[in-house]
Amino acid sequence: MNESEKNKQIISITESSSNFDNLEKMSVKELLTNINTEDSKVHLAVKEALPQIEKLITGIVERMQKGGRIFYLGAGTSGRLGVLDASEVPPTFGVPATMVIGLIAGGDTALRKSVEAAEDDPEKAWKELEVFNINSNDTVIGIAASGTTPYVLGGIKKAGENGILTGCITCNPVGKIIELTDCPIVVVVGPEFVTGSSRLKAGTAQKMVLNMITTTVMIQLGRVKGNRMINMQLTNKKLIERGTRMIVDELSIAKEDARSLLIEHGSVKKALEYYKENLKK
């Protein structure tokens, strides 16, 4: 193997040079067209990873049925995406915020601002996980586009050593994280439109996979009926209206009665159960 071939193996795909050059000379239309062309590759790459995603989800569901939780570990864009997904699960599916927990290198400050060198500490993630009394019913998922982030690698390694199921979402097929995880998910989207900007295709791919994981897990755990979020939290008028429509469609009762049932019982599921047990004639 010559030196050039060695260098190609060392450089992560997410860090390799863009397929496009002279971006500053492109028109707005050209930029948008070319970004869209690159983005069109993402869903195909995710499709290729479906068997890997299925394997991880199967392991997660088995553990969550015993009271387990999901922990995401990430830095930068990857960390923010994990925290975002975790924060959306409780209002969508009506579960406690402790079921899916997102940890980001640098803590909450890093959600809005870069925290210098936070991702370079390989010991920090495990210390943060220990605060939650993490155990063998839990699952730790490392999110790292390049698969080389020390914060994530350190947490995954310690989790594995302690008998905890581990997974990862990476876009680099030779990332170190792959060999450390039980269920790696590798979504190869290729070089970014702007070289090294993994908030683009890599970030989109990670978001898609995260959506798949938590949505499928929650459906498997009975948090959806038909195609509806019957356990969603009623945190605003839009969601109350949505819940009211669900009850009207399911029970064929007046909208005012459906709204009253929903408000009284706090969720579509509980309202339906009460009606069917006590009011149905």
LUMFI-952359 format. One record per residue (C-alpha): residue number from 1; residue in one letter; chain; z, x, y. Coordinates in steps of 0.25 Angstrom, whole numbers. Example, Ala and Ser with C-alpha at 12.3 -4.5 7.8 and 13.67 -1.06 7.14 Angstrom:
(site 1,"A","A",(31,49,-18))
(site 2,"S","A",(29,55,-4))
REM end
This chain:
(site 1,"M","A",(0,0,0))
(site 2,"N","A",(-4,6,13))
(site 3,"E","A",(4,6,26))
(site 4,"S","A",(-3,-6,32))
(site 5,"E","A",(-1,-15,20))
(site 6,"K","A",(14,-11,20))
(site 7,"N","A",(15,-15,35))
(site 8,"K","A",(8,-29,31))
(site 9,"Q","A",(19,-32,21))
(site 10,"I","A",(30,-28,30))
(site 11,"I","A",(26,-37,42))
(site 12,"S","A",(29,-51,40))
(site 13,"I","A",(18,-61,41))
(site 14,"T","A",(26,-68,52))
(site 15,"E","A",(25,-55,60))
(site 16,"S","A",(11,-51,57))
(site 17,"S","A",(0,-52,68))
(site 18,"S","A",(-6,-65,72))
(site 19,"N","A",(-20,-70,67))
(site 20,"F","A",(-23,-72,82))
(site 21,"D","A",(-24,-62,93))
(site 22,"N","A",(-26,-62,108))
(site 23,"L","A",(-18,-75,109))
(site 24,"E","A",(-16,-73,124))
(site 25,"K","A",(-31,-75,125))
(site 26,"M","A",(-32,-88,118))
(site 27,"S","A",(-33,-101,125))
(site 28,"V","A",(-23,-112,123))
(site 29,"K","A",(-32,-119,114))
(site 30,"E","A",(-34,-107,106))
(site 31,"L","A",(-20,-104,105))
(site 32,"L","A",(-16,-118,100))
(site 33,"T","A",(-28,-118,90))
(site 34,"N","A",(-24,-105,84))
(site 35,"I","A",(-9,-108,83))
(site 36,"N","A",(-13,-121,77))
(site 37,"T","A",(-21,-114,67))
(site 38,"E","A",(-10,-105,63))
(site 39,"D","A",(0,-117,62))
(site 40,"S","A",(-9,-124,52))
(site 41,"K","A",(-6,-113,42))
(site 42,"V","A",(9,-117,42))
(site 43,"H","A",(9,-129,34))
(site 44,"L","A",(0,-123,23))
(site 45,"A","A",(10,-111,22))
(site 46,"V","A",(21,-121,21))
(site 47,"K","A",(14,-129,10))
(site 48,"E","A",(13,-116,2))
(site 49,"A","A",(28,-114,2))
(site 50,"L","A",(31,-128,-3))
(site 51,"P","A",(36,-124,-16))
(site 52,"Q","A",(45,-114,-10))
(site 53,"I","A",(51,-125,-1))
(site 54,"E","A",(52,-134,-12))
(site 55,"K","A",(60,-124,-20))
(site 56,"L","A",(70,-122,-9))
(site 57,"I","A",(72,-136,-6))
(site 58,"T","A",(75,-140,-20))
(site 59,"G","A",(86,-129,-20))
(site 60,"I","A",(91,-135,-7))
(site 61,"V","A",(92,-149,-11))
(site 62,"E","A",(100,-145,-24))
(site 63,"R","A",(110,-138,-16))
(site 64,"M","A",(111,-149,-4))
(site 65,"Q","A",(113,-159,-15))
(site 66,"K","A",(126,-152,-17))
(site 67,"G","A",(130,-151,-3))
(site 68,"G","A",(122,-138,1))
(site 69,"R","A",(116,-135,15))
(site 70,"I","A",(104,-128,20))
(site 71,"F","A",(106,-116,29))
(site 72,"Y","A",(94,-110,37))
(site 73,"L","A",(94,-96,42))
(site 74,"G","A",(84,-91,53))
(site 75,"A","A",(82,-83,65))
(site 76,"G","A",(74,-86,78))
(site 77,"T","A",(63,-97,75))
(site 78,"S","A",(67,-98,60))
(site 79,"G","A",(81,-100,64))
(site 80,"R","A",(78,-110,74))
(site 81,"L","A",(70,-118,64))
(site 82,"G","A",(81,-118,54))
(site 83,"V","A",(91,-123,64))
(site 84,"L","A",(81,-134,69))
(site 85,"D","A",(79,-139,55))
(site 86,"A","A",(94,-139,52))
(site 87,"S","A",(97,-147,65))
(site 88,"E","A",(86,-157,62))
(site 89,"V","A",(91,-161,48))
(site 90,"P","A",(104,-169,52))
(site 91,"P","A",(98,-179,61))
(site 92,"T","A",(85,-180,52))
(site 93,"F","A",(93,-183,39))
(site 94,"G","A",(107,-186,43))
(site 95,"V","A",(114,-175,37))
(site 96,"P","A",(125,-166,42))
(site 97,"A","A",(121,-154,50))
(site 98,"T","A",(128,-145,40))
(site 99,"M","A",(117,-148,29))
(site 100,"V","A",(106,-139,35))
(site 101,"I","A",(111,-127,44))
(site 102,"G","A",(102,-118,52))
(site 103,"L","A",(107,-104,56))
(site 104,"I","A",(99,-96,66))
(site 105,"A","A",(102,-81,69))
(site 106,"G","A",(109,-80,82))
(site 107,"G","A",(115,-94,81))
(site 108,"D","A",(112,-106,90))
(site 109,"T","A",(109,-97,102))
(site 110,"A","A",(97,-92,94))
(site 111,"L","A",(91,-106,93))
(site 112,"R","A",(87,-105,108))
(site 113,"K","A",(87,-90,111))
(site 114,"S","A",(84,-77,103))
(site 115,"V","A",(97,-70,98))
(site 116,"E","A",(94,-56,98))
(site 117,"A","A",(95,-49,84))
(site 118,"A","A",(102,-61,78))
(site 119,"E","A",(92,-62,66))
(site 120,"D","A",(95,-47,63))
(site 121,"D","A",(109,-49,57))
(site 122,"P","A",(108,-51,42))
(site 123,"E","A",(123,-55,40))
(site 124,"K","A",(124,-66,51))
(site 125,"A","A",(117,-77,43))
(site 126,"W","A",(126,-77,31))
(site 127,"K","A",(138,-76,40))
(site 128,"E","A",(133,-89,47))
(site 129,"L","A",(131,-96,33))
(site 130,"E","A",(145,-92,28))
(site 131,"V","A",(151,-101,40))
(site 132,"F","A",(145,-113,33))
(site 133,"N","A",(151,-109,19))
(site 134,"I","A",(137,-108,13))
(site 135,"N","A",(137,-110,-2))
(site 136,"S","A",(128,-111,-14))
(site 137,"N","A",(124,-126,-11))
(site 138,"D","A",(118,-121,2))
(site 139,"T","A",(104,-115,5))
(site 140,"V","A",(100,-105,15))
(site 141,"I","A",(86,-104,20))
(site 142,"G","A",(82,-92,28))
(site 143,"I","A",(71,-95,39))
(site 144,"A","A",(63,-82,43))
(site 145,"A","A",(48,-82,46))
(site 146,"S","A",(48,-67,43))
(site 147,"G","A",(58,-67,32))
(site 148,"T","A",(65,-55,37))
(site 149,"T","A",(76,-60,47))
(site 150,"P","A",(89,-53,44))
(site 151,"Y","A",(98,-65,48))
(site 152,"V","A",(91,-74,38))
(site 153,"L","A",(89,-63,27))
(site 154,"G","A",(104,-60,27))
(site 155,"G","A",(108,-74,26))
(site 156,"I","A",(98,-77,15))
(site 157,"K","A",(103,-65,7))
(site 158,"K","A",(118,-68,8))
(site 159,"A","A",(115,-83,4))
(site 160,"G","A",(108,-79,-8))
(site 161,"E","A",(119,-69,-12))
(site 162,"N","A",(128,-81,-11))
(site 163,"G","A",(121,-90,-20))
(site 164,"I","A",(115,-99,-10))
(site 165,"L","A",(100,-104,-11))
(site 166,"T","A",(91,-97,-1))
(site 167,"G","A",(78,-100,5))
(site 168,"C","A",(69,-95,16))
(site 169,"I","A",(57,-99,25))
(site 170,"T","A",(49,-87,29))
(site 171,"C","A",(34,-85,32))
(site 172,"N","A",(34,-70,27))
(site 173,"P","A",(30,-69,12))
(site 174,"V","A",(37,-55,12))
(site 175,"G","A",(49,-59,20))
(site 176,"K","A",(62,-53,14))
(site 177,"I","A",(69,-67,15))
(site 178,"I","A",(60,-71,3))
(site 179,"E","A",(66,-62,-7))
(site 180,"L","A",(80,-66,-3))
(site 181,"T","A",(79,-81,-4))
(site 182,"D","A",(79,-90,-16))
(site 183,"C","A",(68,-100,-11))
(site 184,"P","A",(59,-93,0))
(site 185,"I","A",(49,-101,7))
(site 186,"V","A",(38,-93,12))
(site 187,"V","A",(28,-99,22))
(site 188,"V","A",(17,-89,25))
(site 189,"V","A",(11,-94,38))
(site 190,"G","A",(5,-81,42))
(site 191,"P","A",(5,-73,56))
(site 192,"E","A",(10,-81,68))
(site 193,"F","A",(0,-84,79))
(site 194,"V","A",(8,-76,88))
(site 195,"T","A",(12,-64,80))
(site 196,"G","A",(26,-64,75))
(site 197,"S","A",(29,-78,81))
(site 198,"S","A",(35,-84,69))
(site 199,"R","A",(40,-97,77))
(site 200,"L","A",(25,-101,75))
(site 201,"K","A",(20,-103,61))
(site 202,"A","A",(32,-97,54))
(site 203,"G","A",(41,-106,62))
(site 204,"T","A",(32,-119,59))
(site 205,"A","A",(32,-115,44))
(site 206,"Q","A",(47,-114,44))
(site 207,"K","A",(49,-127,51))
(site 208,"M","A",(40,-134,41))
(site 209,"V","A",(48,-128,29))
(site 210,"L","A",(61,-132,36))
(site 211,"N","A",(57,-146,38))
(site 212,"M","A",(53,-147,23))
(site 213,"I","A",(66,-141,18))
(site 214,"T","A",(76,-150,25))
(site 215,"T","A",(67,-163,25))
(site 216,"T","A",(65,-162,10))
(site 217,"V","A",(79,-158,7))
(site 218,"M","A",(84,-170,15))
(site 219,"I","A",(75,-179,8))
(site 220,"Q","A",(79,-174,-5))
(site 221,"L","A",(94,-176,-1))
(site 222,"G","A",(91,-191,2))
(site 223,"R","A",(91,-191,17))
(site 224,"V","A",(77,-198,18))
(site 225,"K","A",(73,-212,13))
(site 226,"G","A",(58,-215,11))
(site 227,"N","A",(53,-206,23))
(site 228,"R","A",(64,-209,33))
(site 229,"M","A",(76,-201,38))
(site 230,"I","A",(86,-212,35))
(site 231,"N","A",(98,-202,38))
(site 232,"M","A",(94,-197,51))
(site 233,"Q","A",(104,-197,62))
(site 234,"L","A",(103,-207,73))
(site 235,"T","A",(103,-198,85))
(site 236,"N","A",(94,-204,95))
(site 237,"K","A",(86,-217,97))
(site 238,"K","A",(74,-213,90))
(site 239,"L","A",(81,-210,77))
(site 240,"I","A",(89,-224,78))
(site 241,"E","A",(75,-231,80))
(site 242,"R","A",(70,-223,68))
(site 243,"G","A",(81,-227,60))
(site 244,"T","A",(80,-241,64))
(site 245,"R","A",(66,-242,60))
(site 246,"M","A",(69,-236,46))
(site 247,"I","A",(80,-247,44))
(site 248,"V","A",(70,-258,49))
(site 249,"D","A",(59,-253,39))
(site 250,"E","A",(69,-252,28))
(site 251,"L","A",(76,-265,29))
(site 252,"S","A",(67,-274,37))
(site 253,"I","A",(78,-278,46))
(site 254,"A","A",(78,-280,62))
(site 255,"K","A",(77,-267,70))
(site 256,"E","A",(90,-271,77))
(site 257,"D","A",(97,-273,64))
(site 258,"A","A",(92,-260,59))
(site 259,"R","A",(96,-252,71))
(site 260,"S","A",(110,-258,70))
(site 261,"L","A",(111,-254,56))
(site 262,"L","A",(107,-240,59))
(site 263,"I","A",(116,-238,71))
(site 264,"E","A",(128,-243,63))
(site 265,"H","A",(126,-235,50))
(site 266,"G","A",(120,-222,57))
(site 267,"S","A",(108,-219,48))
(site 268,"V","A",(96,-227,42))
(site 269,"K","A",(102,-224,28))
(site 270,"K","A",(115,-229,30))
(site 271,"A","A",(110,-241,37))
(site 272,"L","A",(100,-244,26))
(site 273,"E","A",(111,-243,15))
(site 274,"Y","A",(121,-252,23))
(site 275,"Y","A",(110,-263,25))
(site 276,"K","A",(106,-262,10))
(site 277,"E","A",(121,-263,5))
(site 278,"N","A",(126,-273,15))
(site 279,"L","A",(116,-281,23))
(site 280,"K","A",(104,-282,14))
(site 281,"K","A",(102,-297,9))
REM end
